[in-house]
């Protein structure tokens, strides 16, 4: 690390604090578990943890791959103090700053409450000239980053405080997907043991094979919860008949096989949460839809009905089965929102006439909803994973444009969409599905993001420091 010197600008200090709804020990433990850094990386940043020792102990190292003004670089940091449950510190060894020291301080504010304070002392390159031209940019980046980090930390630990779940063993399929990877990370940070379901014949210590030998499958006897998310992506190549068959087989046949085998175990998991989709309802115009609504009659609706029916062997064996009907899951790291960002930045507007309803949900509410489902034994059968505020495509495009500082000027005609992606256009982009989350709401789930505007500002880095946070003056 480059030392401070008289010829450079004085180091800047950034301070941000957040009150947490758990004891100091639980707050520190959350940060001490492997995967916390990955969880706290803002989704709008092009940052990847390339190496981590998986520890906060003195001497442990982290290497982060990132991009600065389009130039790829690596940030090497080393942990220099470790005093649980009050403090840990990391310092830059090499990277974009002349120097960087980050203190994470935890203080107890009550038997079941605590406060986290992040204190960063840093110097930008080029001394006073760098501070003059780049200082405000760095501080705005830190402000957005810690607004995100503190919100996600507080919300995650609120799940711990609200549900009081004993440590569980949870097996997750589709663990490398947008939802699955984030879910595995969160469950581990909340203290659960997570096994990734693999298609290989044998799993490692952190994997479990679901479609292999009977002996290997016996390991499911030690699993408490199965979350089955795997399936061929629907928004991929054009829907040829072969592609449709692959979509069906990856969902219906794989699910049926898994459930039949779970039903035969001597000590099966207590709960199975199996993915489904709001495509179950089909194109329904302005009709308000809940879990009791009838299914649609198109390709996706038929797939969803068969998918949910494939869980019947598990339910008949006494396993609590939930069919998670996911709406449009929003995250800039993948899925629909990632694909919309480019057109929206170019002032793209509504799709088709824009009157079709889109039922959306923030990724963090998918994760929170799954934790809620695991902890709520009365929740069974179909469960709509959507926000309480479905909105028209035109409203969605306008809100996204406003968040990005762009007008939503240029619509995409339905004919052009059909020419571009074929049958998928009607099923995924132009269909109107106005769905509400009755099951989640009636069992007491509190949405992190009922408002699309708040969800987009949070996930795209447009929110500033909230809670009790403030920058400190230079020193």
C-alpha positions as CSV (number, residue, x, y, z in Angstrom):
1,X,0.0,0.0,0.0
2,X,1.3,3.4,-0.9
3,X,1.9,5.5,2.3
4,X,0.4,8.9,2.8
5,X,2.9,11.7,2.2
6,X,3.2,15.5,2.3
7,X,3.0,15.8,-1.5
8,X,-0.3,14.1,-1.8
9,X,-3.8,15.3,-0.8
10,X,-4.8,14.5,2.7
11,X,-6.8,11.2,2.9
12,X,-10.6,11.5,2.6
13,X,-12.8,9.7,5.1
14,X,-16.3,8.3,4.4
15,X,-18.6,7.2,7.3
16,X,-21.9,5.4,7.0
17,X,-23.9,3.7,9.8
18,X,-26.9,1.5,9.9
19,X,-29.0,0.2,12.8
20,X,-29.6,-3.6,12.7
21,X,-32.4,-5.6,14.2
22,X,-30.1,-8.3,15.7
23,X,-27.5,-8.7,18.4
24,X,-23.9,-7.6,17.7
25,X,-22.9,-11.3,17.6
26,X,-25.4,-12.1,14.9
27,X,-24.5,-9.0,12.9
28,X,-20.8,-9.9,13.0
29,X,-21.6,-13.6,12.1
30,X,-23.4,-12.5,9.0
31,X,-20.3,-10.7,7.7
32,X,-18.0,-13.5,8.9
33,X,-19.6,-16.2,6.7
34,X,-18.3,-17.0,3.3
35,X,-20.2,-15.3,0.5
36,X,-21.0,-12.0,2.3
37,X,-18.8,-9.9,0.0
38,X,-20.5,-11.4,-3.1
39,X,-23.9,-10.7,-1.5
40,X,-23.0,-7.0,-0.9
41,X,-21.6,-6.2,-4.4
42,X,-24.0,-3.7,-6.0
43,X,-25.8,-5.4,-9.0
44,X,-25.2,-2.4,-11.3
45,X,-21.4,-2.7,-10.9
46,X,-19.3,-4.9,-13.1
47,X,-17.5,-6.5,-10.2
48,X,-16.6,-10.2,-9.6
49,X,-14.9,-11.8,-6.6
50,X,-12.1,-13.7,-8.4
51,X,-10.5,-15.1,-5.2
52,X,-11.3,-15.1,-1.5
53,X,-9.8,-17.1,1.4
54,X,-13.4,-17.2,2.8
55,X,-12.2,-15.6,6.0
56,X,-11.9,-12.3,7.7
57,X,-8.9,-13.4,9.8
58,X,-5.7,-11.3,9.7
59,X,-3.7,-12.0,6.6
60,X,-6.6,-13.4,4.5
61,X,-6.9,-12.0,1.1
62,X,-9.5,-11.1,-1.5
63,X,-9.0,-10.4,-5.2
64,X,-11.8,-8.5,-7.0
65,X,-12.0,-8.2,-10.8
66,X,-13.6,-4.9,-11.9
67,X,-13.7,-2.3,-14.6
68,X,-12.8,1.4,-14.4
69,X,-13.8,3.6,-17.3
70,X,-14.0,0.4,-19.4
71,X,-10.4,-0.6,-18.4
72,X,-10.3,-4.0,-16.6
73,X,-8.3,-4.2,-13.4
74,X,-7.9,-6.2,-10.2
75,X,-8.2,-5.0,-6.7
76,X,-6.1,-6.9,-4.1
77,X,-7.0,-6.4,-0.5
78,X,-5.8,-8.0,2.8
79,X,-7.5,-8.2,6.2
80,X,-5.4,-6.5,8.8
81,X,-7.6,-6.6,12.0
82,X,-10.0,-9.2,13.3
83,X,-11.7,-8.6,16.7
84,X,-15.0,-10.4,16.8
85,X,-17.7,-9.3,17.3
86,X,-16.6,-5.6,17.3
87,X,-14.3,-5.0,14.4
88,X,-12.6,-6.2,11.2
89,X,-10.5,-4.2,8.8
90,X,-9.3,-4.6,5.2
91,X,-6.7,-2.6,3.3
92,X,-5.8,-2.3,-0.3
93,X,-2.6,-3.9,-1.4
94,X,-3.0,-2.9,-5.0
95,X,-5.8,-1.4,-7.0
96,X,-7.5,1.8,-8.2
97,X,-6.7,3.9,-5.1
98,X,-3.4,5.3,-3.9
99,X,-4.5,3.9,-0.5
100,X,-7.7,2.4,1.0
101,X,-8.5,1.3,4.5
102,X,-11.9,0.1,5.5
103,X,-12.9,-0.4,9.1
104,X,-16.1,-2.3,9.8
105,X,-17.2,-1.5,13.4
106,X,-20.1,-3.2,15.3
107,X,-21.6,-1.8,18.5
108,X,-24.3,-3.2,20.7
109,X,-27.3,-1.0,21.1
110,X,-29.5,-3.5,23.0
111,X,-30.0,-7.2,23.7
112,X,-31.2,-7.8,20.1
113,X,-30.1,-4.7,18.3
114,X,-26.8,-3.4,17.0
115,X,-25.2,-0.8,14.8
116,X,-22.7,-1.2,11.9
117,X,-20.4,1.7,11.0
118,X,-18.3,1.6,7.9
119,X,-15.3,3.9,8.0
120,X,-13.2,4.3,4.9
121,X,-10.0,6.3,4.7
122,X,-8.8,6.6,1.1
123,X,-6.7,8.6,-1.4
124,X,-7.5,8.9,-5.1
125,X,-4.6,8.8,-7.6
126,X,-2.8,12.0,-8.7
127,X,-2.9,13.6,-5.3
128,X,-4.7,17.0,-5.1
129,X,-5.4,17.0,-8.8
130,X,-7.1,13.6,-8.6
131,X,-9.2,14.8,-5.6
132,X,-10.2,18.0,-7.5
133,X,-11.4,16.2,-10.6
134,X,-12.4,12.7,-9.2
135,X,-13.2,13.2,-5.6
136,X,-16.9,14.0,-6.0
137,X,-17.3,11.0,-8.3
138,X,-15.7,8.7,-5.8
139,X,-17.9,10.0,-3.0
140,X,-21.1,9.6,-5.0
141,X,-20.1,6.0,-5.9
142,X,-19.5,5.3,-2.2
143,X,-22.8,6.9,-1.2
144,X,-24.7,4.7,-3.7
145,X,-22.7,1.6,-2.8
146,X,-23.3,1.9,1.0
147,X,-27.0,2.8,0.5
148,X,-27.2,-0.6,-1.2
149,X,-25.0,-2.5,1.2
150,X,-26.7,-1.2,4.3
151,X,-30.2,-1.7,2.9
152,X,-29.5,-5.3,1.9
153,X,-27.7,-6.1,5.3
154,X,-30.6,-4.7,7.3
155,X,-33.2,-6.5,5.2
156,X,-31.4,-9.8,5.3
157,X,-30.9,-9.7,9.1
158,X,-34.6,-8.7,9.5
159,X,-35.4,-12.1,8.1
160,X,-33.3,-13.7,10.8
161,X,-35.0,-11.6,13.5
162,X,-38.5,-12.2,12.1
163,X,-38.5,-16.0,11.4
164,X,-36.1,-17.5,14.0
165,X,-35.4,-20.5,11.8
166,X,-33.1,-23.2,13.3
167,X,-30.2,-24.1,11.0
168,X,-31.6,-26.3,8.1
169,X,-30.1,-28.4,5.3
170,X,-31.5,-27.0,2.1
171,X,-31.0,-28.5,-1.3
172,X,-31.3,-26.2,-4.3
173,X,-31.5,-27.1,-8.0
174,X,-30.8,-24.4,-10.7
175,X,-28.2,-23.1,-8.2
176,X,-26.2,-21.3,-10.9
177,X,-29.2,-19.3,-12.3
178,X,-30.2,-15.7,-11.4
179,X,-32.5,-16.8,-8.5
180,X,-30.7,-19.9,-7.5
181,X,-27.2,-18.4,-7.1
182,X,-28.6,-15.5,-5.0
183,X,-30.7,-17.8,-2.9
184,X,-27.8,-20.2,-2.1
185,X,-25.7,-17.2,-1.1
186,X,-28.4,-15.7,1.2
187,X,-29.3,-19.0,2.9
188,X,-25.7,-19.6,3.7
189,X,-25.4,-16.1,5.2
190,X,-28.5,-16.8,7.4
191,X,-26.7,-19.9,8.8
192,X,-28.2,-22.7,6.8
193,X,-26.3,-25.6,5.1
194,X,-26.9,-25.4,1.4
195,X,-26.4,-28.3,-1.0
196,X,-26.5,-27.6,-4.7
197,X,-28.4,-30.3,-6.7
198,X,-26.3,-31.6,-9.5
199,X,-27.1,-33.8,-12.5
200,X,-23.8,-35.6,-12.1
201,X,-23.8,-39.2,-10.8
202,X,-22.1,-38.2,-7.6
203,X,-22.1,-34.9,-5.6
204,X,-19.2,-33.3,-3.7
205,X,-19.5,-32.3,0.0
206,X,-21.5,-29.3,-1.1
207,X,-23.6,-31.0,-3.8
208,X,-26.2,-33.7,-3.9
209,X,-27.1,-35.8,-7.0
210,X,-30.9,-36.0,-7.7
211,X,-31.0,-38.0,-10.9
212,X,-28.4,-40.8,-10.2
213,X,-28.2,-44.0,-8.2
214,X,-30.6,-44.9,-5.4
215,X,-27.7,-45.0,-3.0
216,X,-26.6,-41.5,-3.8
217,X,-30.2,-40.3,-3.6
218,X,-30.4,-41.6,-0.1
219,X,-28.6,-38.4,1.0
220,X,-31.9,-36.6,0.6
221,X,-33.0,-38.3,3.8
222,X,-30.8,-35.7,5.6
223,X,-32.3,-32.7,3.7
224,X,-35.0,-30.5,5.4
225,X,-36.1,-28.4,2.4
226,X,-35.8,-28.8,-1.4
227,X,-36.0,-25.7,-3.6
228,X,-36.4,-26.9,-7.2
229,X,-35.6,-24.1,-9.7
230,X,-34.0,-25.9,-12.6
231,X,-35.4,-25.8,-16.1
232,X,-34.4,-24.8,-19.7
233,X,-34.7,-21.0,-20.0
234,X,-37.9,-20.0,-21.7
235,X,-36.6,-16.7,-23.1
236,X,-34.0,-18.3,-25.3
237,X,-34.0,-19.4,-28.9
238,X,-37.2,-19.3,-31.0
239,X,-39.8,-21.8,-30.0
240,X,-39.4,-24.6,-32.5
241,X,-41.3,-27.8,-31.7
242,X,-38.0,-29.3,-30.6
243,X,-37.3,-26.4,-28.2
244,X,-40.8,-26.6,-26.8
245,X,-40.3,-30.3,-26.1
246,X,-37.0,-29.5,-24.3
247,X,-38.7,-26.8,-22.2
248,X,-41.4,-29.3,-21.2
249,X,-39.1,-32.2,-20.5
250,X,-36.7,-30.0,-18.4
251,X,-39.6,-29.0,-16.2
252,X,-42.3,-31.7,-16.2
253,X,-40.3,-34.9,-16.6
254,X,-37.4,-33.8,-14.3
255,X,-39.8,-32.6,-11.6
256,X,-41.9,-35.8,-11.8
257,X,-38.8,-38.0,-11.5
258,X,-37.5,-35.9,-8.5
259,X,-40.8,-36.0,-6.7
260,X,-41.4,-39.8,-7.2
261,X,-38.0,-40.5,-5.7
262,X,-38.5,-38.1,-2.8
263,X,-41.8,-39.9,-2.1
264,X,-39.9,-43.2,-1.7
265,X,-37.4,-42.0,1.0
266,X,-37.6,-43.3,4.5
267,X,-37.2,-39.8,5.9
268,X,-38.1,-37.3,3.1
269,X,-37.7,-33.5,3.3
270,X,-40.5,-31.7,5.1
271,X,-40.9,-29.1,2.3
272,X,-40.6,-28.9,-1.4
273,X,-40.7,-25.5,-3.1
274,X,-41.0,-26.0,-6.9
275,X,-40.8,-23.2,-9.4
276,X,-43.7,-22.4,-11.7
277,X,-44.7,-19.2,-13.4
278,X,-47.5,-16.6,-13.7
279,X,-47.6,-17.9,-17.3
280,X,-50.1,-20.4,-15.7
281,X,-52.8,-17.8,-16.1
282,X,-52.2,-17.0,-19.8
283,X,-53.2,-13.7,-21.5
284,X,-56.1,-12.3,-19.4
285,X,-56.3,-8.6,-20.1
286,X,-57.3,-6.4,-17.1
287,X,-58.7,-9.4,-15.1
288,X,-57.3,-9.4,-11.5
289,X,-55.7,-12.8,-10.9
290,X,-54.9,-14.6,-7.7
291,X,-53.9,-18.2,-6.8
292,X,-57.6,-19.4,-7.1
293,X,-57.9,-18.1,-10.7
294,X,-58.4,-20.6,-13.6
295,X,-55.4,-21.5,-15.8
296,X,-55.0,-20.1,-19.4
297,X,-55.0,-22.1,-22.5
298,X,-51.7,-21.4,-24.3
299,X,-48.4,-23.2,-24.4
300,X,-46.9,-21.7,-21.3
301,X,-50.1,-22.2,-19.3
302,X,-50.2,-25.9,-20.3
303,X,-46.5,-26.3,-19.3
304,X,-47.2,-24.7,-15.9
305,X,-50.2,-26.9,-15.2
306,X,-48.2,-30.0,-16.1
307,X,-45.2,-28.8,-14.1
308,X,-47.3,-28.3,-10.9
309,X,-49.1,-31.6,-11.4
310,X,-45.7,-33.3,-11.5
311,X,-45.3,-32.5,-7.8
312,X,-48.3,-34.7,-6.9
313,X,-46.2,-37.7,-5.8
314,X,-44.4,-35.6,-3.2
315,X,-47.6,-34.1,-1.9
316,X,-49.2,-37.6,-1.7
317,X,-46.2,-38.7,0.4
318,X,-46.9,-36.0,3.0
319,X,-44.3,-33.5,1.8
320,X,-45.5,-29.9,2.0
321,X,-45.4,-28.7,-1.6
322,X,-45.4,-25.1,-2.7
323,X,-45.7,-24.1,-6.4
324,X,-43.9,-20.8,-6.7
325,X,-45.5,-18.9,-9.6
326,X,-42.8,-16.4,-10.4
327,X,-43.6,-13.2,-12.2
328,X,-40.9,-11.2,-14.0
329,X,-37.9,-11.3,-11.6
330,X,-36.1,-8.0,-11.7
331,X,-32.3,-7.7,-11.4
332,X,-29.7,-5.9,-13.6
333,X,-27.6,-9.0,-13.2
334,X,-29.8,-11.1,-15.5
335,X,-33.3,-11.8,-16.8
336,X,-35.7,-9.3,-18.3
337,X,-34.4,-6.2,-16.7
338,X,-30.9,-6.7,-17.9
339,X,-32.2,-7.1,-21.5
340,X,-34.4,-3.9,-21.1
341,X,-31.6,-1.6,-19.9
342,X,-30.0,-1.1,-23.3
343,X,-33.2,-0.1,-25.2
344,X,-34.3,2.0,-22.2
345,X,-31.0,4.0,-22.3
346,X,-31.7,4.6,-25.9
347,X,-35.1,6.1,-25.0
348,X,-37.1,2.9,-25.9
349,X,-40.7,2.9,-24.8
350,X,-43.7,0.6,-24.6
351,X,-44.0,-2.8,-26.3
352,X,-46.9,-3.2,-28.6
353,X,-49.8,-0.9,-27.4
354,X,-48.3,-0.9,-23.9
355,X,-51.6,-1.7,-22.2
356,X,-50.7,-5.3,-21.2
357,X,-50.1,-5.8,-17.5
358,X,-46.7,-7.0,-16.3
359,X,-46.5,-8.7,-12.9
360,X,-43.0,-8.1,-11.6
361,X,-41.1,-8.9,-8.4
362,X,-37.7,-7.7,-7.2
363,X,-35.1,-10.4,-6.9
364,X,-34.7,-9.7,-3.1
365,X,-38.4,-10.3,-2.6
366,X,-38.1,-13.6,-4.4
367,X,-35.4,-14.6,-1.9
368,X,-37.3,-13.1,1.1
369,X,-40.5,-14.8,-0.1
370,X,-38.8,-18.2,-0.2
371,X,-37.4,-17.8,3.3
372,X,-41.0,-16.8,4.4
373,X,-42.4,-19.9,2.7
374,X,-39.9,-22.2,4.4
375,X,-40.8,-20.7,7.8
376,X,-44.6,-20.7,7.3
377,X,-46.0,-24.2,7.5
378,X,-49.5,-23.2,6.6
379,X,-48.4,-22.0,3.2
380,X,-49.0,-24.7,0.6
381,X,-50.0,-25.1,-3.0
382,X,-49.7,-22.4,-5.6
383,X,-48.1,-19.1,-4.3
384,X,-47.8,-16.1,-6.6
385,X,-44.3,-14.5,-6.3
386,X,-45.2,-11.1,-7.6
387,X,-45.2,-7.6,-6.1
388,X,-48.6,-6.2,-4.9
389,X,-48.5,-3.6,-7.7
390,X,-48.7,-5.0,-11.2
391,X,-48.5,-2.3,-13.8
392,X,-49.0,-1.8,-17.5
393,X,-46.1,-2.1,-19.8
394,X,-46.4,1.5,-20.7
395,X,-46.1,2.5,-17.0
396,X,-43.2,0.1,-16.6
397,X,-41.3,1.6,-19.5
398,X,-41.9,5.2,-18.2
399,X,-40.8,4.4,-14.7
400,X,-37.6,2.6,-16.0
401,X,-36.9,5.6,-18.2
402,X,-37.3,8.1,-15.4
403,X,-35.0,6.0,-13.2
404,X,-32.3,6.1,-15.9
405,X,-32.9,9.8,-16.7
406,X,-34.3,9.0,-20.2
407,X,-37.7,9.6,-21.7
408,X,-39.5,6.5,-23.0
409,X,-40.1,7.8,-26.5
410,X,-39.8,5.0,-29.0
411,X,-42.3,2.1,-28.8
412,X,-41.6,-1.3,-30.3
413,X,-44.5,-2.4,-32.6
414,X,-46.0,-5.8,-31.9
415,X,-45.4,-6.8,-35.5
416,X,-41.7,-6.1,-35.2
417,X,-41.5,-8.1,-32.0
418,X,-43.2,-11.1,-33.6
419,X,-40.8,-10.9,-36.5
420,X,-37.8,-10.8,-34.1
421,X,-38.7,-13.6,-31.7
422,X,-41.7,-15.3,-33.0
423,X,-44.3,-16.9,-30.7
424,X,-42.4,-15.8,-27.6
425,X,-43.4,-12.2,-28.3
426,X,-47.0,-12.9,-27.6
427,X,-46.4,-15.2,-24.6
428,X,-43.7,-13.2,-22.8
429,X,-43.9,-9.6,-24.0
430,X,-47.4,-8.8,-25.2
431,X,-49.5,-11.0,-23.0
432,X,-51.4,-9.3,-20.1
433,X,-51.2,-11.0,-16.8
434,X,-52.4,-8.9,-13.8
435,X,-51.5,-11.1,-10.8
436,X,-51.5,-10.3,-7.1
437,X,-49.8,-12.2,-4.2
438,X,-52.7,-13.2,-2.0
439,X,-51.0,-16.1,-0.4
440,X,-47.8,-14.2,0.6
441,X,-49.8,-11.2,1.8
442,X,-52.4,-13.2,3.8
443,X,-49.6,-15.1,5.6
444,X,-47.8,-11.9,6.6
445,X,-45.0,-11.5,4.2
446,X,-43.7,-7.9,4.1
447,X,-42.4,-6.9,0.7
448,X,-39.1,-5.2,0.6
449,X,-40.1,-3.5,-2.7
450,X,-43.8,-3.1,-3.3
451,X,-43.0,0.0,-5.5
452,X,-41.3,-0.5,-8.9
453,X,-39.7,3.0,-8.6
454,X,-38.0,2.0,-5.3
455,X,-37.0,-1.4,-6.6
456,X,-35.3,0.1,-9.7
457,X,-33.6,2.9,-7.8
458,X,-32.2,0.4,-5.3
459,X,-31.0,-2.1,-7.9
460,X,-29.6,0.5,-10.4
461,X,-27.7,2.5,-7.9
462,X,-29.9,5.6,-7.9
463,X,-30.7,5.6,-4.2
464,X,-28.6,7.6,-1.7
465,X,-27.6,6.8,1.9
466,X,-30.6,6.2,4.1
467,X,-30.8,5.1,7.7
468,X,-28.5,7.0,10.0
469,X,-25.6,7.5,7.6
470,X,-23.5,10.6,6.7
471,X,-20.2,11.4,5.1
472,X,-17.5,12.7,7.4
473,X,-15.3,15.7,6.6
474,X,-11.8,15.3,5.3
475,X,-9.1,14.7,7.8
